[in-house]
Amino acid sequence: MPYHDDFGRAINYLRVSVTDRCNLRCLYCMPAEGVEKQLHSDVLRYEELALIVRAAVELGINRVRLTGGEPLARLGLTEFVGMLASIPGLDDLSLTTNGTLLAPHAEALAAAGLNRVNISLDTLRADRFQQITRRDGFGAVLAGIEAARAAHLSPVKLNMVVVRGLNDDEVIDLARRTISHGWHVRYIELMPIGADLARTEEMLAVPIAEIRAAIESQLGTLLAVDGPGGSGPARYYRLAGADGTVGFIGARSEHFCAACNRLRLTADGRLRPCLFSDHEIDLRGAIREGADSQRIQEILTQAIQSKPQRHRLDEACGPRQRSMSEIGG
């Protein structure tokens, strides 16, 4: 049974960042020069991460997602997936990736025990991909999508962060892919996060209601359906004739805090009870002082009990101490 926080929410989901490093420089995620890299000695070893996950599963966590930075930028990730997949009681093991490094590893990841992947895809245009990510790699992402599907890492979900004047004119094109290609596309509102918050706030978020209205005006009614796997905050719909789904994640306009079921662990061993708060609890120090499973669970419980009832983005109280790439999304 999962542990419940002070507001009655069952916490059964842990997001684990395995690295702060990324091979892209997405406009909404980090500055062009990147962020200061953490020392290797500050980043938790795979054995330390596995110890934490095992303790978390014993506490009732049954879903784990591996994130970054870009998780596939860290060597040995496939072997780490195998370590986690062997933990009794872990029902769902997934990965969020930018997709550029996925194609050569998809089959091995599936064989090691990975269940599914989420892939960032903000555009269907190679030139715009370069503009948004400040890197090449569009073809590699498409290859990663197909490799993941071939390896049955399903459902493969594609995440589009919609920014007005940047890629909002492609919302319909992505939605059409749910019909023509059976894609599961999720539209995500831009989230103001990071030390470079002023730069992020200069970008204009597109409310989920507007995105949905645009899709329905051109492609027809969206019918509510159950989500294609996972336990996230997205609300899912299907267009007539589509094998894929359309999902919406509106952190700002459609507040989902009442159903929040997760904790986040940064690569340097800090537990974050809320994505939109700078409050963190040090777990690395305890691990390296020899903490056993019981002590780790006590710290996890402390983090769960400190989860706020809701974020305060509407009061301009977003997190500033870390970029999204350091938190893991």
Buried (B, 14 or more C-beta within 10 A) or exposed (E): EBBBBEEEBBBBBBBBBBBBBBBBBBBBBBBEEBBEEBEEEEBBEBEBBBBBBBBBBBBBBBBBBBBBBBBBBBEEBBEBBBBBBEBEEBEBBBBBBBBBBBBEBBBBBBEBBBBBBBBBBBBBBBEBBBBBBBBEBBEBBBBBBBBBBEBEBBBBBBBBBBBBEBBBEBBBEBBBBBBEBBBBBBBBBBBBBBBBBEBBEEBEBBBBEBBBEBBBEEBEEBEEBEBBBBBBBBBBBBBEEBEBBBBBBBBBBBBBBEEBBBBBBBBBBBBBBBBBBBBBBEBBEBBEEEBEBEBBBEBBBEBBEBBBEBBEBEEEEBBBEBBBBBBBB
